[in-house]
Amino acid sequence: MTTTTTAAVLRRSTDELPFAESAPLSVEEVVLDGPGPGEVLMRIAAAGLCHSDLSVVNGDRPRPLPMVLGHEAAGVVEEVGAGVTDVAPGDRVVCSYVPSCGTCAECAAGHPVRCADAQAANREARLVTRRRPFRDASGAELHHHLGVSAFSELTIVSPRSLVPVPDEMPLELAAVFGCAVLTGAGAVLNTAAVRPGDSVAVVGLGGVGISAVMAAALAGAHPVIAVDTVESKLTSALAVGATHGVLAGESAVEEVRELTAGGVTVAVEAAGHPAALATAYAAAGVGGRVVVAGLPHPRHTVDVPIASLVGEEKSILGSYMGSAVPRRDLPRLFDLYAAGLLPADALVTSRSVPLDDVNAALDRLHSGTEVRQLLVP
């Protein structure tokens, strides 16, 4: 069985601005195959517009094209394919963009974000079942984005990508937990293992950075210092637990070091930019842990003074998807939100953005005026 659905298709990467005029994403009626064995048909309730999506559009994260974009989403199961027992029609679910197998060496060791099967599928822009179920009006195959392809009314996903959403959790808001909250909070709680009394600086205050600030406050860190180039984002960070806001620039590192008598215990880089990582590294004190959660263009590198790395015993830790175990961590994060301890509503700066406005929404994301916009296909 096949159906049709409206989807935002990226046919060419471009950094030509404004995106609203260059229109790299076209909203089209496309054909979607029904769920095959080990697959789920899902209706999207909301999809967050993330910098990782923008990075595919502008070419910073090269992906096979054409592609139905979108990886941060929540929705409702419509239909399940043969052999699927994890979920059933009517279930409210949030997507994880690493559909880990649960049985490979990395999954068995507690590192599902490193799952080789999932990484291969995402790299090749297909489902873990090896299918690409979207086709355009001409019949040409469309690539899948990180196993989700959420910028569509309907999509096909693996049940390995899905985590239940509790009834009391607003389904639209649950979307941002699948990437922004899981990545930012995980960088603090999982990768850095922040403890009460640790000092934390977060450099870059998009959805991931603001989530990292919230998690640092939740973990009892003090001070929690937010760093960004946009003053309004500093205000947002102060509202969710940051104790200080520092405007990025030449004096930012000096300000952080003065606030912490020499540097922070943990510095989280959440901007995906070499300058942000250089700031985070310099802001970390002796024995400090630098957690890199942002994803820049693959060609970007950063110079690290080896003498300080050794002599000051600093650590640089990569954090993909917050080093998370989604089926363990997402229910915990939902519970923390329900208890009022994780104010994730603060991430959403625009709700119910129509799919037709996706290119204009990309412009707002690029300009830095938005943290998270929720597309509602």
Secondary structure, DSSP 8 states (H G I E B T S, - for coil): -EEEEEEEEE-S----S-HHHH--EEEEEEEEE---TT-EEEEEEEEEE-HHHHHHHTTSS---SSEE---EEEEEEEEE-TT--S--TT-EEEE-SS---SSSHHHHTT-GGG-HHHHHHHHTTS-TTS---EE-TT--EEEESTTT--SBSEEEE-GGGEEE--TTS-HHHHHHIIIIIHHHHHIIIIIS---TT--EEEE--SHHHHHHHHHHHHTT-SSEEEEES-HHHHHHHHHTT-SEEEE-STTHHHHHHHHTTS-EEEEEE-S--HHHHHHHHHHEEEEEEEEE-----TT------HHHHHHTT-EEEE-SGGG--HHHHHHHHHHHHHTTSS-GGGGEEEEEEEGGGHHHHHHHHHHT--SEEEEE-
